[in-house]
């Protein structure tokens, strides 16, 4: 019986998905082009959408894992890390929502919240 050669791309090692960022980037570029921003600044809708898509889900996942670990082990440091991560995720969303109006308010909220999350 002869051993079979491994296939060039297998789903187990993840190389079959290496091309996936290219179409995702193209779809994102088409979405931004279709949105047609007319100003030079950051669009509040795009900021809120990007924060909801890329900041909040990882923050919620880490906060959930830290909360579960705290529940199992009872170490208070885990609760602090989870709380800080949750604050970090929500502050990005709050700063993105507050971008309508004064230009200094959003960075102030973002930086103050991240400082609070780091404590």
BAGU-60827 format. One record per residue: residue number from 0; residue in one letter; x, y, z of N, C-alpha, C in turn. Coordinates in pm, whole numbers, plus 50000, padded with zeros to 5 digits. Layout:
N
<numi n="NUM" res="A" n_xx="X" n_yy="Y" n_zz="Z" ca_xx="X" ca_yy="Y" ca_zz="Z" c_xx="X" c_yy="Y" c_zz="Z"/>
...
***
This chain:
119
<numi n="0" res="X" n_xx="50083" n_yy="49884" n_zz="50000" ca_xx="50000" ca_yy="50000" ca_zz="50000" c_xx="50089" c_yy="50125" c_zz="50000"/>
<numi n="1" res="X" n_xx="50066" n_yy="50215" n_zz="49907" ca_xx="50148" ca_yy="50334" ca_zz="49896" c_xx="50084" c_yy="50448" c_zz="49974"/>
<numi n="2" res="X" n_xx="50164" n_yy="50525" n_zz="50046" ca_xx="50108" ca_yy="50638" ca_zz="50120" c_xx="50063" c_yy="50748" c_zz="50023"/>
<numi n="3" res="X" n_xx="49956" n_yy="50812" n_zz="50058" ca_xx="49906" ca_yy="50920" ca_zz="49973" c_xx="49978" c_yy="51049" c_zz="50005"/>
<numi n="4" res="X" n_xx="50001" n_yy="51125" n_zz="49899" ca_xx="50063" ca_yy="51257" ca_zz="49917" c_xx="49961" c_yy="51352" c_zz="49976"/>
<numi n="5" res="X" n_xx="50004" n_yy="51435" n_zz="50068" ca_xx="49910" ca_yy="51534" ca_zz="50120" c_xx="49874" c_yy="51634" c_zz="50010"/>
<numi n="6" res="X" n_xx="49753" n_yy="51682" n_zz="50015" ca_xx="49711" ca_yy="51779" ca_zz="49914" c_xx="49785" c_yy="51910" c_zz="49935"/>
<numi n="7" res="X" n_xx="49794" n_yy="51987" n_zz="49828" ca_xx="49868" ca_yy="52112" ca_zz="49835" c_xx="49802" c_yy="52210" c_zz="49932"/>
<numi n="8" res="X" n_xx="49671" n_yy="52219" n_zz="49925" ca_xx="49596" ca_yy="52305" ca_zz="50015" c_xx="49497" c_yy="52219" c_zz="50092"/>
<numi n="9" res="X" n_xx="49503" n_yy="52229" n_zz="50221" ca_xx="49404" ca_yy="52159" ca_zz="50302" c_xx="49336" c_yy="52261" c_zz="50392"/>
<numi n="10" res="X" n_xx="49214" n_yy="52232" n_zz="50427" ca_xx="49139" ca_yy="52324" ca_zz="50512" c_xx="49193" c_yy="52325" c_zz="50655"/>
<numi n="11" res="X" n_xx="49266" n_yy="52222" n_zz="50692" ca_xx="49315" ca_yy="52212" ca_zz="50829" c_xx="49424" c_yy="52314" c_zz="50859"/>
<numi n="12" res="X" n_xx="49511" n_yy="52341" n_zz="50761" ca_xx="49622" ca_yy="52432" ca_zz="50790" c_xx="49588" c_yy="52578" c_zz="50760"/>
<numi n="13" res="X" n_xx="49472" n_yy="52607" n_zz="50703" ca_xx="49428" ca_yy="52744" ca_zz="50684" c_xx="49479" c_yy="52812" c_zz="50559"/>
<numi n="14" res="X" n_xx="49566" n_yy="52747" n_zz="50483" ca_xx="49618" ca_yy="52812" ca_zz="50363" c_xx="49512" c_yy="52828" c_zz="50255"/>
<numi n="15" res="X" n_xx="49408" n_yy="52748" n_zz="50259" ca_xx="49303" ca_yy="52761" ca_zz="50159" c_xx="49228" c_yy="52892" c_zz="50176"/>
<numi n="16" res="X" n_xx="49231" n_yy="52952" n_zz="50293" ca_xx="49162" ca_yy="53077" ca_zz="50319" c_xx="49253" c_yy="53199" c_zz="50309"/>
<numi n="17" res="X" n_xx="49375" n_yy="53181" n_zz="50261" ca_xx="49469" ca_yy="53292" ca_zz="50255" c_xx="49425" c_yy="53400" c_zz="50156"/>
<numi n="18" res="X" n_xx="49346" n_yy="53367" n_zz="50059" ca_xx="49298" ca_yy="53462" ca_zz="49960" c_xx="49178" c_yy="53542" c_zz="50009"/>
<numi n="19" res="X" n_xx="49117" n_yy="53502" n_zz="50118" ca_xx="48993" ca_yy="53562" ca_zz="50166" c_xx="49001" c_yy="53713" c_zz="50194"/>
<numi n="20" res="X" n_xx="49111" n_yy="53769" n_zz="50244" ca_xx="49113" ca_yy="53914" ca_zz="50268" c_xx="49100" c_yy="53998" c_zz="50142"/>
<numi n="21" res="X" n_xx="49139" n_yy="53945" n_zz="50028" ca_xx="49132" ca_yy="54024" ca_zz="49905" c_xx="48988" c_yy="54056" c_zz="49867"/>
<numi n="22" res="X" n_xx="48898" n_yy="53957" n_zz="49854" ca_xx="48759" ca_yy="53995" ca_zz="49822" c_xx="48691" c_yy="54074" c_zz="49935"/>
<numi n="23" res="X" n_xx="48727" n_yy="54047" n_zz="50060" ca_xx="48668" ca_yy="54124" ca_zz="50169" c_xx="48709" c_yy="54270" c_zz="50157"/>
<numi n="24" res="X" n_xx="48834" n_yy="54297" n_zz="50125" ca_xx="48880" ca_yy="54433" ca_zz="50106" c_xx="48810" c_yy="54499" c_zz="49987"/>
<numi n="25" res="X" n_xx="48793" n_yy="54424" n_zz="49877" ca_xx="48724" ca_yy="54479" ca_zz="49761" c_xx="48578" c_yy="54514" c_zz="49793"/>
<numi n="26" res="X" n_xx="48511" n_yy="54428" n_zz="49867" ca_xx="48372" ca_yy="54456" ca_zz="49906" c_xx="48367" c_yy="54578" c_zz="49997"/>
<numi n="27" res="X" n_xx="48461" n_yy="54590" n_zz="50089" ca_xx="48464" ca_yy="54706" ca_zz="50179" c_xx="48489" c_yy="54834" c_zz="50099"/>
<numi n="28" res="X" n_xx="48579" n_yy="54828" n_zz="50001" ca_xx="48607" ca_yy="54945" ca_zz="49918" c_xx="48484" c_yy="54985" c_zz="49836"/>
<numi n="29" res="X" n_xx="48413" n_yy="54887" n_zz="49783" ca_xx="48290" ca_yy="54916" ca_zz="49709" c_xx="48184" c_yy="54976" c_zz="49802"/>
<numi n="30" res="X" n_xx="48176" n_yy="54927" n_zz="49924" ca_xx="48081" ca_yy="54982" ca_zz="50020" c_xx="48112" c_yy="55127" c_zz="50054"/>
<numi n="31" res="X" n_xx="48239" n_yy="55157" n_zz="50075" ca_xx="48277" ca_yy="55295" ca_zz="50104" c_xx="48254" c_yy="55386" c_zz="49984"/>
<numi n="32" res="X" n_xx="48281" n_yy="55334" n_zz="49864" ca_xx="48259" ca_yy="55411" ca_zz="49743" c_xx="48110" c_yy="55438" c_zz="49724"/>
<numi n="33" res="X" n_xx="48026" n_yy="55336" n_zz="49752" ca_xx="47882" ca_yy="55352" ca_zz="49737" c_xx="47825" c_yy="55448" c_zz="49841"/>
<numi n="34" res="X" n_xx="47886" n_yy="55453" n_zz="49960" ca_xx="47839" ca_yy="55545" ca_zz="50063" c_xx="47860" c_yy="55689" c_zz="50020"/>
<numi n="35" res="X" n_xx="47963" n_yy="55712" n_zz="49939" ca_xx="47987" ca_yy="55844" ca_zz="49883" c_xx="48006" c_yy="55954" c_zz="49984"/>
<numi n="36" res="X" n_xx="48108" n_yy="55945" n_zz="50070" ca_xx="48128" ca_yy="56054" ca_zz="50165" c_xx="48161" c_yy="56183" c_zz="50091"/>
<numi n="37" res="X" n_xx="48097" n_yy="56290" n_zz="50128" ca_xx="48118" ca_yy="56418" ca_zz="50062" c_xx="48207" c_yy="56512" c_zz="50142"/>
<numi n="38" res="X" n_xx="48240" n_yy="56474" n_zz="50263" ca_xx="48326" ca_yy="56559" ca_zz="50346" c_xx="48462" c_yy="56494" c_zz="50362"/>
<numi n="39" res="X" n_xx="48557" n_yy="56572" n_zz="50407" ca_xx="48692" ca_yy="56521" ca_zz="50425" c_xx="48713" c_yy="56456" c_zz="50560"/>
<numi n="40" res="X" n_xx="48622" n_yy="56474" n_zz="50652" ca_xx="48637" ca_yy="56419" ca_zz="50786" c_xx="48585" c_yy="56277" c_zz="50796"/>
<numi n="41" res="X" n_xx="48588" n_yy="56227" n_zz="50916" ca_xx="48538" ca_yy="56092" ca_zz="50940" c_xx="48386" c_yy="56093" c_zz="50947"/>
<numi n="42" res="X" n_xx="48325" n_yy="56001" n_zz="50877" ca_xx="48180" ca_yy="55990" ca_zz="50877" c_xx="48135" c_yy="55921" c_zz="51005"/>
<numi n="43" res="X" n_xx="48041" n_yy="55979" n_zz="51079" ca_xx="47995" ca_yy="55916" ca_zz="51203" c_xx="47935" c_yy="55778" c_zz="51180"/>
<numi n="44" res="X" n_xx="47860" n_yy="55762" n_zz="51071" ca_xx="47800" ca_yy="55632" ca_zz="51043" c_xx="47904" c_yy="55525" c_zz="51017"/>
<numi n="45" res="X" n_xx="48007" n_yy="55560" n_zz="50942" ca_xx="48114" ca_yy="55463" ca_zz="50914" c_xx="48191" c_yy="55431" c_zz="51041"/>
<numi n="46" res="X" n_xx="48217" n_yy="55532" n_zz="51124" ca_xx="48288" ca_yy="55508" ca_zz="51250" c_xx="48210" c_yy="55416" c_zz="51343"/>
<numi n="47" res="X" n_xx="48080" n_yy="55440" n_zz="51354" ca_xx="47997" ca_yy="55355" ca_zz="51440" c_xx="47995" c_yy="55213" c_zz="51384"/>
<numi n="48" res="X" n_xx="47979" n_yy="55199" n_zz="51252" ca_xx="47977" ca_yy="55066" ca_zz="51191" c_xx="48107" c_yy="54991" c_zz="51209"/>
<numi n="49" res="X" n_xx="48219" n_yy="55059" n_zz="51189" ca_xx="48349" ca_yy="54994" ca_zz="51206" c_xx="48375" c_yy="54957" c_zz="51351"/>
<numi n="50" res="X" n_xx="48334" n_yy="55044" n_zz="51444" ca_xx="48350" ca_yy="55011" ca_zz="51585" c_xx="48264" c_yy="54892" c_zz="51624"/>
<numi n="51" res="X" n_xx="48141" n_yy="54888" n_zz="51571" ca_xx="48054" ca_yy="54773" ca_zz="51600" c_xx="48108" c_yy="54644" c_zz="51540"/>
<numi n="52" res="X" n_xx="48176" n_yy="54655" n_zz="51426" ca_xx="48224" ca_yy="54535" ca_zz="51358" c_xx="48358" c_yy="54485" c_zz="51411"/>
<numi n="53" res="X" n_xx="48449" n_yy="54577" n_zz="51445" ca_xx="48586" ca_yy="54536" ca_zz="51475" c_xx="48632" c_yy="54558" c_zz="51619"/>
<numi n="54" res="X" n_xx="48569" n_yy="54644" n_zz="51693" ca_xx="48613" ca_yy="54671" ca_zz="51830" c_xx="48526" c_yy="54600" c_zz="51932"/>
<numi n="55" res="X" n_xx="48396" n_yy="54613" n_zz="51919" ca_xx="48306" ca_yy="54560" ca_zz="52021" c_xx="48304" c_yy="54406" c_zz="52028"/>
<numi n="56" res="X" n_xx="48298" n_yy="54332" n_zz="51917" ca_xx="48295" ca_yy="54185" ca_zz="51930" c_xx="48418" c_yy="54124" c_zz="52000"/>
<numi n="57" res="X" n_xx="48541" n_yy="54167" n_zz="51966" ca_xx="48653" ca_yy="54111" ca_zz="52043" c_xx="48650" c_yy="54151" c_zz="52190"/>
<numi n="58" res="X" n_xx="48606" n_yy="54274" n_zz="52218" ca_xx="48598" ca_yy="54317" ca_zz="52358" c_xx="48497" c_yy="54233" c_zz="52434"/>
<numi n="59" res="X" n_xx="48383" n_yy="54206" n_zz="52373" ca_xx="48282" ca_yy="54123" ca_zz="52438" c_xx="48331" c_yy="53980" c_zz="52457"/>
<numi n="60" res="X" n_xx="48403" n_yy="53928" n_zz="52357" ca_xx="48455" ca_yy="53792" ca_zz="52369" c_xx="48557" c_yy="53781" c_zz="52482"/>
<numi n="61" res="X" n_xx="48649" n_yy="53877" n_zz="52490" ca_xx="48749" ca_yy="53875" ca_zz="52597" c_xx="48683" c_yy="53894" c_zz="52733"/>
<numi n="62" res="X" n_xx="48586" n_yy="53986" n_zz="52740" ca_xx="48517" ca_yy="54008" ca_zz="52868" c_xx="48442" c_yy="53881" c_zz="52910"/>
<numi n="63" res="X" n_xx="48381" n_yy="53812" n_zz="52816" ca_xx="48312" ca_yy="53687" ca_zz="52848" c_xx="48411" c_yy="53582" c_zz="52899"/>
<numi n="64" res="X" n_xx="48524" n_yy="53567" n_zz="52830" ca_xx="48623" ca_yy="53467" ca_zz="52872" c_xx="48682" c_yy="53501" c_zz="53009"/>
<numi n="65" res="X" n_xx="48707" n_yy="53630" n_zz="53032" ca_xx="48761" ca_yy="53670" ca_zz="53162" c_xx="48657" c_yy="53650" c_zz="53273"/>
<numi n="66" res="X" n_xx="48530" n_yy="53679" n_zz="53243" ca_xx="48425" ca_yy="53657" ca_zz="53342" c_xx="48407" c_yy="53509" c_zz="53374"/>
<numi n="67" res="X" n_xx="48415" n_yy="53425" n_zz="53272" ca_xx="48403" ca_yy="53281" ca_zz="53295" c_xx="48522" c_yy="53229" c_zz="53377"/>
<numi n="68" res="X" n_xx="48641" n_yy="53279" n_zz="53343" ca_xx="48759" ca_yy="53238" ca_zz="53419" c_xx="48752" c_yy="53286" c_zz="53564"/>
<numi n="69" res="X" n_xx="48700" n_yy="53409" n_zz="53583" ca_xx="48683" ca_yy="53459" ca_zz="53719" c_xx="48582" c_yy="53372" c_zz="53795"/>
<numi n="70" res="X" n_xx="48477" n_yy="53332" n_zz="53729" ca_xx="48375" ca_yy="53248" ca_zz="53792" c_xx="48434" c_yy="53115" c_zz="53837"/>
<numi n="71" res="X" n_xx="48525" n_yy="53059" n_zz="53754" ca_xx="48583" ca_yy="52929" ca_zz="53786" c_xx="48696" c_yy="52938" c_zz="53888"/>
<numi n="72" res="X" n_xx="48780" n_yy="53041" n_zz="53878" ca_xx="48900" ca_yy="53048" ca_zz="53962" c_xx="48888" c_yy="53147" c_zz="54077"/>
<numi n="73" res="X" n_xx="48808" n_yy="53251" n_zz="54060" ca_xx="48790" ca_yy="53349" ca_zz="54166" c_xx="48903" c_yy="53448" c_zz="54182"/>
<numi n="74" res="X" n_xx="48990" n_yy="53463" n_zz="54081" ca_xx="49100" ca_yy="53558" ca_zz="54089" c_xx="49050" c_yy="53698" c_zz="54049"/>
<numi n="75" res="X" n_xx="49066" n_yy="53797" n_zz="54136" ca_xx="49011" ca_yy="53929" ca_zz="54104" c_xx="49079" c_yy="53997" c_zz="53985"/>
<numi n="76" res="X" n_xx="49202" n_yy="53961" n_zz="53955" ca_xx="49271" ca_yy="54021" ca_zz="53841" c_xx="49200" c_yy="53990" c_zz="53710"/>
<numi n="77" res="X" n_xx="49139" n_yy="53874" n_zz="53700" ca_xx="49065" ca_yy="53838" ca_zz="53580" c_xx="48944" c_yy="53928" c_zz="53562"/>
<numi n="78" res="X" n_xx="48879" n_yy="53960" n_zz="53673" ca_xx="48763" ca_yy="54049" ca_zz="53667" c_xx="48804" c_yy="54190" c_zz="53625"/>
<numi n="79" res="X" n_xx="48920" n_yy="54236" n_zz="53671" ca_xx="48970" ca_yy="54367" ca_zz="53633" c_xx="49001" c_yy="54373" c_zz="53484"/>
<numi n="80" res="X" n_xx="49066" n_yy="54269" n_zz="53433" ca_xx="49098" ca_yy="54267" ca_zz="53290" c_xx="48971" c_yy="54263" c_zz="53206"/>
<numi n="81" res="X" n_xx="48875" n_yy="54182" n_zz="53245" ca_xx="48749" ca_yy="54175" ca_zz="53172" c_xx="48674" c_yy="54307" c_zz="53175"/>
<numi n="82" res="X" n_xx="48672" n_yy="54373" n_zz="53289" ca_xx="48604" ca_yy="54502" ca_zz="53299" c_xx="48673" c_yy="54609" c_zz="53214"/>
<numi n="83" res="X" n_xx="48804" n_yy="54610" n_zz="53218" ca_xx="48879" ca_yy="54705" ca_zz="53135" c_xx="48858" c_yy="54681" c_zz="52987"/>
<numi n="84" res="X" n_xx="48851" n_yy="54557" n_zz="52947" ca_xx="48826" ca_yy="54526" ca_zz="52806" c_xx="48686" c_yy="54569" c_zz="52765"/>
<numi n="85" res="X" n_xx="48590" n_yy="54548" n_zz="52852" ca_xx="48453" ca_yy="54589" ca_zz="52823" c_xx="48443" c_yy="54742" c_zz="52812"/>
<numi n="86" res="X" n_xx="48510" n_yy="54813" n_zz="52901" ca_xx="48512" ca_yy="54959" ca_zz="52894" c_xx="48578" c_yy="55004" c_zz="52764"/>
<numi n="87" res="X" n_xx="48688" n_yy="54940" n_zz="52726" ca_xx="48759" ca_yy="54974" ca_zz="52604" c_xx="48668" c_yy="54958" c_zz="52482"/>
<numi n="88" res="X" n_xx="48592" n_yy="54850" n_zz="52477" ca_xx="48504" ca_yy="54827" ca_zz="52364" c_xx="48390" c_yy="54926" c_zz="52358"/>
<numi n="89" res="X" n_xx="48334" n_yy="54961" n_zz="52471" ca_xx="48221" ca_yy="55053" ca_zz="52472" c_xx="48263" c_yy="55198" c_zz="52453"/>
<numi n="90" res="X" n_xx="48384" n_yy="55233" n_zz="52494" ca_xx="48432" ca_yy="55371" ca_zz="52478" c_xx="48452" c_yy="55403" c_zz="52331"/>
<numi n="91" res="X" n_xx="48500" n_yy="55308" n_zz="52254" ca_xx="48515" ca_yy="55333" ca_zz="52110" c_xx="48382" c_yy="55362" c_zz="52045"/>
<numi n="92" res="X" n_xx="48280" n_yy="55289" n_zz="52085" ca_xx="48146" ca_yy="55312" ca_zz="52032" c_xx="48091" c_yy="55448" c_zz="52078"/>
<numi n="93" res="X" n_xx="48111" n_yy="55481" n_zz="52204" ca_xx="48064" ca_yy="55609" ca_zz="52256" c_xx="48134" c_yy="55726" c_zz="52188"/>
<numi n="94" res="X" n_xx="48263" n_yy="55714" n_zz="52164" ca_xx="48337" ca_yy="55821" ca_zz="52096" c_xx="48292" c_yy="55834" c_zz="51951"/>
<numi n="95" res="X" n_xx="48261" n_yy="55723" n_zz="51886" ca_xx="48215" ca_yy="55729" ca_zz="51747" c_xx="48078" c_yy="55794" c_zz="51739"/>
<numi n="96" res="X" n_xx="47992" n_yy="55769" n_zz="51836" ca_xx="47859" ca_yy="55830" ca_zz="51837" c_xx="47869" c_yy="55979" c_zz="51864"/>
<numi n="97" res="X" n_xx="47967" n_yy="56020" n_zz="51943" ca_xx="47981" ca_yy="56161" ca_zz="51983" c_xx="48054" c_yy="56246" c_zz="51880"/>
<numi n="98" res="X" n_xx="48083" n_yy="56195" n_zz="51761" ca_xx="48160" ca_yy="56273" ca_zz="51664" c_xx="48081" c_yy="56384" c_zz="51598"/>
<numi n="99" res="X" n_xx="47951" n_yy="56388" n_zz="51617" ca_xx="47873" ca_yy="56496" ca_zz="51557" c_xx="47886" c_yy="56622" c_zz="51641"/>
<numi n="100" res="X" n_xx="47944" n_yy="56724" n_zz="51591" ca_xx="47958" ca_yy="56848" ca_zz="51668" c_xx="48103" c_yy="56888" c_zz="51684"/>
<numi n="101" res="X" n_xx="48143" n_yy="56913" n_zz="51806" ca_xx="48278" ca_yy="56958" ca_zz="51836" c_xx="48379" c_yy="56851" c_zz="51800"/>
<numi n="102" res="X" n_xx="48486" n_yy="56892" n_zz="51733" ca_xx="48587" ca_yy="56797" ca_zz="51688" c_xx="48672" c_yy="56741" c_zz="51802"/>
<numi n="103" res="X" n_xx="48678" n_yy="56811" n_zz="51914" ca_xx="48762" ca_yy="56767" ca_zz="52024" c_xx="48693" c_yy="56669" c_zz="52118"/>
<numi n="104" res="X" n_xx="48562" n_yy="56656" n_zz="52109" ca_xx="48491" ca_yy="56574" ca_zz="52207" c_xx="48517" c_yy="56425" c_zz="52186"/>
<numi n="105" res="X" n_xx="48521" n_yy="56380" n_zz="52061" ca_xx="48541" ca_yy="56236" ca_zz="52035" c_xx="48678" c_yy="56187" c_zz="52081"/>
<numi n="106" res="X" n_xx="48788" n_yy="56257" n_zz="52045" ca_xx="48917" ca_yy="56210" ca_zz="52098" c_xx="48927" c_yy="56220" c_zz="52250"/>
<numi n="107" res="X" n_xx="48860" n_yy="56318" n_zz="52309" ca_xx="48861" ca_yy="56331" ca_zz="52455" c_xx="48790" c_yy="56213" c_zz="52519"/>
<numi n="108" res="X" n_xx="48673" n_yy="56177" n_zz="52466" ca_xx="48601" ca_yy="56061" ca_zz="52519" c_xx="48683" c_yy="55934" c_zz="52499"/>
<numi n="109" res="X" n_xx="48738" n_yy="55919" n_zz="52380" ca_xx="48816" ca_yy="55798" ca_zz="52349" c_xx="48938" c_yy="55785" c_zz="52439"/>
<numi n="110" res="X" n_xx="49014" n_yy="55890" n_zz="52450" ca_xx="49138" ca_yy="55884" ca_zz="52529" c_xx="49109" c_yy="55872" c_zz="52679"/>
<numi n="111" res="X" n_xx="49009" n_yy="55944" n_zz="52729" ca_xx="48974" ca_yy="55933" ca_zz="52870" c_xx="48922" c_yy="55795" c_zz="52903"/>
<numi n="112" res="X" n_xx="48840" n_yy="55740" n_zz="52815" ca_xx="48789" ca_yy="55605" ca_zz="52838" c_xx="48896" c_yy="55500" c_zz="52832"/>
<numi n="113" res="X" n_xx="48990" n_yy="55515" n_zz="52739" ca_xx="49100" ca_yy="55417" ca_zz="52733" c_xx="49191" c_yy="55430" c_zz="52854"/>
<numi n="114" res="X" n_xx="49208" n_yy="55550" n_zz="52904" ca_xx="49282" ca_yy="55567" ca_zz="53028" c_xx="49213" c_yy="55502" c_zz="53146"/>
<numi n="115" res="X" n_xx="49080" n_yy="55516" n_zz="53151" ca_xx="49002" ca_yy="55450" ca_zz="53255" c_xx="49008" c_yy="55298" c_zz="53242"/>
<numi n="116" res="X" n_xx="49004" n_yy="55249" n_zz="53119" ca_xx="49013" ca_yy="55104" ca_zz="53097" c_xx="49149" c_yy="55049" c_zz="53136"/>
<numi n="117" res="X" n_xx="49253" n_yy="55131" n_zz="53124" ca_xx="49387" ca_yy="55085" ca_zz="53158" c_xx="49410" c_yy="55077" c_zz="53308"/>
<numi n="118" res="X" n_xx="49329" n_yy="55147" n_zz="53386" ca_xx="49346" ca_yy="55144" ca_zz="53530" c_xx="49295" c_yy="55014" c_zz="53578"/>
***
